[in-house]
Amino acid sequence: MFYHNFKYSLKILLKNKMLIFWTFAFPIILGSLFKMAFSDIENNEKLDTIDIAIIQTEEFNNNQIYKKTYEELSNKNNKNKLFNIYYIKEKNNLESKKKANQLLEQDKIVGYLFLENKKEIIVKTSGINQTVFKYVTEEIIQTEKIITNLIKEGMSSNSTDQTINQLYEKIYDKVLSINENNTILKDTTNTNLSYTMIEFYTLIAMTCLYGGILAMTSINNNLANMSSKGKRIFISPTKKYKTIISSVLASYIVQLIGLFILFIYTVVVLKVDYGNNFPLIILLALIGSLAGLSLGVFTSCVFKNSENTKTGIIISLTMLGCFLSGMMGITMKYVIDKNVPIINKLNPANMITDGFYSLYYYDTLDRYYFNIISLIIFAMILIVISTFSLRRQKYDSI
C-alpha cells in the first residue's frame, strides 16, 4: 500500500501543470531575470587602477615602509594592483610640486603624495579614488607608528647607540622579510563573494519553500473534506499514517527534482559560481526543502480553506519571507537584522539565505550549522502541530 500510494502520488504531482510551473518553471524564469538584471552591475562598479603621483623627496626615499608598500600596491605582476604611480623627481621639491600640480590639473592623476616633515595628500576633487588613496596612506601612517612604538619599547634608558642600532636593524629586517614574502598585502576575500549572489540565495530559498505547495496538495488529496480520494482513505481500513507519509515523501522527491534542475540551470547556463562549499550548499538546500515541506503540511492541516486559498497562503508567506531576506532589495535583510532581528530569526527564507551567506563571510561553520539546526527545529515544530491537528479532525458526515 505504501509503494502503491507513493507511485500514484508522484504521478499526480508531476502531471499537475500549476505545481510544475511554481516549483520548476518559475524559479528558472526568475533566475534568468536576475542574471540579465545584475550581470553587469559588478563589472560597471569595479574599482579601476588609480593613477597617483609621488614626489621623491629625500624623506620618502629613506622611508622603507612607504616605499615598499607603494611598490607592492603598484606591482605590475599583481593582477589586483591598486595604483599606477608617477614618480616625480625634479631639481628641487618646489619644481616637483609644480610638475605634480600640472598632472593633477590635466586629470592624469587623482592626487599626489608629498612627504617632507609632514605627510600631505593633495587632490583636486573628492571621490571614491581620492578616498581610497587617502585611506591607504593613512593605513601606512598607522603601520609606521606601530613600528616606531616597537622600537621605543625595545629601548632601555641605558641603551647604547650600538644596541639601539641593532634593535632598529632587527625590526627593519623583520618588516622587510614580511614584505619580501608577499604577506604585507594578503587578499583573504573569497573569490566567489558577490553581493548579487544574495539574489540567487533567495531564489534557492524561495524554491525550497515553494515545495510546500507540493506537500499541501499531497495532504489535501488525503483529507476527507478536501477530495474524493480522501473520503475513500478515511473510511478504508488502511493505516492513515502510511498514506500520509508516502504522499509527503512523493512531494519531497518532486521538490528535490525541481531543486536539482534549478542548480543545473544556474551553474551550467547562468554560470553562477557557488564556490568550494557546494556539498554544504546542497545540504542546506535539502534541509530548507524539508522546512518548505513542513510549511505545506502545516498549511493543509491547520487552515480549513479551499486548495486555492491554501496555495495563496503559502505563496504569500514565501514571497514575504524572501522579501525580508533580501530578494527585492539586498539592503532589506540588513535593515531587518538591525532593527527587528527576531523576524528574520523566525523566517525560514532568511535561515536558508543566511546559511549561504555564512559560508562566504565567515571562516568557521558555527553560524551555518546554527541555521541548519534552526531549520530543523522550525520543520519539527510545524510537523508536530500538523500531526496533532490531523489526529483531532472528525467529520459528522462524508
SULTA-V51965 format. One record per residue. RES is the residue in three letters. PHI is phi in whole degrees, 0 to 359 (none if undefined). PSI is psi in whole degrees, 0 to 359 (* if undefined). Layout:
# SULTA-V51965
RES | PHI | PSI
RES | PHI | PSI
This chain:
# SULTA-V51965
MET | none | 320
PHE | 300 | 308
TYR | 296 | 320
HIS | 300 | 312
ASN | 292 | 323
PHE | 298 | 314
LYS | 298 | 314
TYR | 284 | 330
SER | 296 | 320
LEU | 298 | 316
LYS | 295 | 318
ILE | 297 | 316
LEU | 295 | 317
LEU | 290 | 340
LYS | 266 | 356
ASN | 276 | 107
LYS | 295 | 323
MET | 296 | 317
LEU | 294 | 318
ILE | 298 | 323
PHE | 295 | 309
TRP | 291 | 327
THR | 263 | 337
PHE | 248 | 302
ALA | 284 | 315
PHE | 300 | 314
PRO | 299 | 324
ILE | 293 | 317
ILE | 298 | 314
LEU | 296 | 320
GLY | 298 | 321
SER | 295 | 320
LEU | 295 | 320
PHE | 300 | 316
LYS | 297 | 316
MET | 292 | 325
ALA | 282 | 326
PHE | 245 | 1
SER | 297 | 326
ASP | 259 | 359
ILE | 298 | 309
GLU | 290 | 327
ASN | 294 | 322
ASN | 288 | 331
GLU | 263 | 4
LYS | 295 | 136
LEU | 284 | 118
ASP | 282 | 164
THR | 298 | 135
ILE | 262 | 130
ASP | 272 | 120
ILE | 226 | 171
ALA | 231 | 149
ILE | 230 | 124
ILE | 279 | 122
GLN | 279 | 75
THR | 284 | 167
GLU | 298 | 322
GLU | 295 | 320
PHE | 295 | 314
ASN | 297 | 333
ASN | 269 | 351
ASN | 263 | 99
GLN | 292 | 333
ILE | 295 | 310
TYR | 296 | 313
LYS | 299 | 309
LYS | 291 | 323
THR | 295 | 313
TYR | 291 | 330
GLU | 296 | 319
GLU | 293 | 320
LEU | 289 | 342
SER | 244 | 14
ASN | 296 | 126
LYS | 294 | 335
ASN | 281 | 351
ASN | 270 | 113
LYS | 294 | 340
ASN | 252 | 32
LYS | 299 | 147
LEU | 264 | 324
PHE | 236 | 148
ASN | 255 | 120
ILE | 249 | 129
TYR | 262 | 115
TYR | 270 | 124
ILE | 248 | 125
LYS | 219 | 99
GLU | 256 | 192
LYS | 299 | 321
ASN | 214 | 174
ASN | 294 | 328
LEU | 296 | 316
GLU | 294 | 323
SER | 295 | 319
LYS | 293 | 325
LYS | 297 | 317
LYS | 294 | 319
ALA | 296 | 319
ASN | 295 | 326
GLN | 296 | 316
LEU | 298 | 323
LEU | 292 | 317
GLU | 293 | 328
GLN | 275 | 4
ASP | 60 | 28
LYS | 276 | 341
ILE | 223 | 159
VAL | 268 | 343
GLY | 176 | 174
TYR | 217 | 159
LEU | 253 | 129
PHE | 238 | 114
LEU | 247 | 100
GLU | 201 | 114
ASN | 67 | 309
LYS | 226 | 162
LYS | 266 | 124
GLU | 239 | 131
ILE | 246 | 116
ILE | 254 | 123
VAL | 232 | 160
LYS | 268 | 316
THR | 225 | 172
SER | 263 | 151
GLY | 175 | 181
ILE | 296 | 313
ASN | 297 | 319
GLN | 295 | 321
THR | 295 | 319
VAL | 297 | 315
PHE | 301 | 314
LYS | 295 | 318
TYR | 296 | 315
VAL | 299 | 316
THR | 296 | 319
GLU | 296 | 324
GLU | 295 | 322
ILE | 294 | 320
ILE | 299 | 317
GLN | 296 | 320
THR | 298 | 319
GLU | 297 | 320
LYS | 294 | 321
ILE | 297 | 315
ILE | 294 | 321
THR | 298 | 319
ASN | 295 | 324
LEU | 299 | 320
ILE | 294 | 316
LYS | 295 | 319
GLU | 294 | 331
GLY | 279 | 351
MET | 271 | 141
SER | 253 | 164
SER | 297 | 333
ASN | 255 | 22
SER | 292 | 139
THR | 273 | 167
ASP | 299 | 326
GLN | 293 | 315
THR | 291 | 326
ILE | 295 | 316
ASN | 296 | 321
GLN | 296 | 320
LEU | 295 | 315
TYR | 298 | 316
GLU | 296 | 325
LYS | 295 | 312
ILE | 293 | 320
TYR | 298 | 315
ASP | 296 | 323
LYS | 295 | 317
VAL | 297 | 317
LEU | 295 | 322
SER | 295 | 324
ILE | 298 | 316
ASN | 294 | 319
GLU | 293 | 332
ASN | 275 | 8
ASN | 60 | 34
THR | 250 | 4
ILE | 291 | 327
LEU | 232 | 105
LYS | 241 | 122
ASP | 273 | 109
THR | 257 | 7
THR | 289 | 134
ASN | 295 | 132
THR | 295 | 341
ASN | 264 | 359
LEU | 289 | 124
SER | 209 | 131
TYR | 290 | 340
THR | 283 | 346
MET | 295 | 339
ILE | 301 | 328
GLU | 295 | 319
PHE | 285 | 330
TYR | 296 | 314
THR | 292 | 331
LEU | 296 | 317
ILE | 295 | 318
ALA | 300 | 318
MET | 297 | 317
THR | 297 | 319
CYS | 299 | 316
LEU | 283 | 332
TYR | 294 | 341
GLY | 299 | 342
GLY | 299 | 332
ILE | 295 | 321
LEU | 297 | 312
ALA | 296 | 320
MET | 297 | 318
THR | 296 | 318
SER | 297 | 317
ILE | 293 | 320
ASN | 301 | 323
ASN | 294 | 346
ASN | 251 | 3
LEU | 261 | 133
ALA | 295 | 331
ASN | 270 | 5
MET | 240 | 337
SER | 204 | 160
SER | 293 | 324
LYS | 299 | 319
GLY | 298 | 323
LYS | 296 | 318
ARG | 294 | 321
ILE | 293 | 323
PHE | 295 | 322
ILE | 267 | 355
SER | 279 | 159
PRO | 277 | 2
THR | 288 | 157
LYS | 291 | 122
LYS | 294 | 324
TYR | 295 | 332
LYS | 292 | 317
THR | 292 | 322
ILE | 295 | 312
ILE | 295 | 318
SER | 295 | 323
SER | 292 | 316
VAL | 295 | 320
LEU | 297 | 320
ALA | 299 | 317
SER | 294 | 325
TYR | 293 | 320
ILE | 297 | 315
VAL | 297 | 320
GLN | 299 | 317
LEU | 293 | 327
ILE | 297 | 316
GLY | 298 | 318
LEU | 297 | 318
PHE | 299 | 316
ILE | 297 | 319
LEU | 296 | 315
PHE | 299 | 314
ILE | 299 | 318
TYR | 293 | 315
THR | 292 | 325
VAL | 281 | 312
VAL | 278 | 315
VAL | 270 | 310
LEU | 275 | 352
LYS | 59 | 41
VAL | 279 | 127
ASP | 262 | 109
TYR | 273 | 0
GLY | 90 | 192
ASN | 273 | 354
ASN | 258 | 36
PHE | 301 | 320
PRO | 301 | 322
LEU | 290 | 328
ILE | 294 | 318
ILE | 297 | 317
LEU | 300 | 316
LEU | 295 | 322
ALA | 294 | 322
LEU | 295 | 316
ILE | 291 | 322
GLY | 297 | 323
SER | 295 | 324
LEU | 297 | 321
ALA | 295 | 319
GLY | 296 | 320
LEU | 299 | 314
SER | 295 | 326
LEU | 296 | 320
GLY | 293 | 318
VAL | 297 | 317
PHE | 298 | 314
THR | 298 | 318
SER | 292 | 322
CYS | 277 | 324
VAL | 273 | 318
PHE | 273 | 130
LYS | 260 | 59
ASN | 237 | 180
SER | 289 | 166
GLU | 297 | 321
ASN | 296 | 321
THR | 294 | 318
LYS | 296 | 320
THR | 298 | 317
GLY | 298 | 322
ILE | 297 | 313
ILE | 296 | 315
ILE | 297 | 318
SER | 296 | 313
LEU | 297 | 320
THR | 294 | 313
MET | 292 | 324
LEU | 295 | 315
GLY | 298 | 318
CYS | 293 | 323
PHE | 298 | 314
LEU | 291 | 339
SER | 265 | 3
GLY | 113 | 11
MET | 292 | 316
MET | 270 | 358
GLY | 178 | 117
ILE | 296 | 340
THR | 284 | 341
MET | 299 | 321
LYS | 301 | 317
TYR | 289 | 325
VAL | 297 | 314
ILE | 293 | 315
ASP | 300 | 327
LYS | 279 | 319
ASN | 261 | 319
VAL | 227 | 68
PRO | 297 | 335
ILE | 297 | 331
ILE | 297 | 310
ASN | 286 | 339
LYS | 288 | 337
LEU | 259 | 357
ASN | 269 | 111
PRO | 297 | 327
ALA | 297 | 320
ASN | 290 | 325
MET | 301 | 317
ILE | 292 | 311
THR | 298 | 316
ASP | 294 | 327
GLY | 297 | 318
PHE | 296 | 316
TYR | 303 | 317
SER | 296 | 333
LEU | 293 | 337
TYR | 254 | 331
TYR | 269 | 339
TYR | 238 | 147
ASP | 282 | 335
THR | 256 | 167
LEU | 256 | 13
ASP | 302 | 311
ARG | 290 | 326
TYR | 300 | 310
TYR | 291 | 332
PHE | 299 | 317
ASN | 291 | 324
ILE | 299 | 311
ILE | 296 | 320
SER | 299 | 319
LEU | 294 | 320
ILE | 296 | 316
ILE | 298 | 316
PHE | 303 | 313
ALA | 295 | 317
MET | 296 | 319
ILE | 298 | 314
LEU | 294 | 322
ILE | 293 | 319
VAL | 297 | 315
ILE | 298 | 318
SER | 296 | 321
THR | 298 | 314
PHE | 296 | 324
SER | 294 | 319
LEU | 294 | 319
ARG | 292 | 335
ARG | 269 | 355
GLN | 286 | 128
LYS | 225 | 153
TYR | 231 | 132
ASP | 289 | 325
SER | 207 | 153
ILE | 235 | *
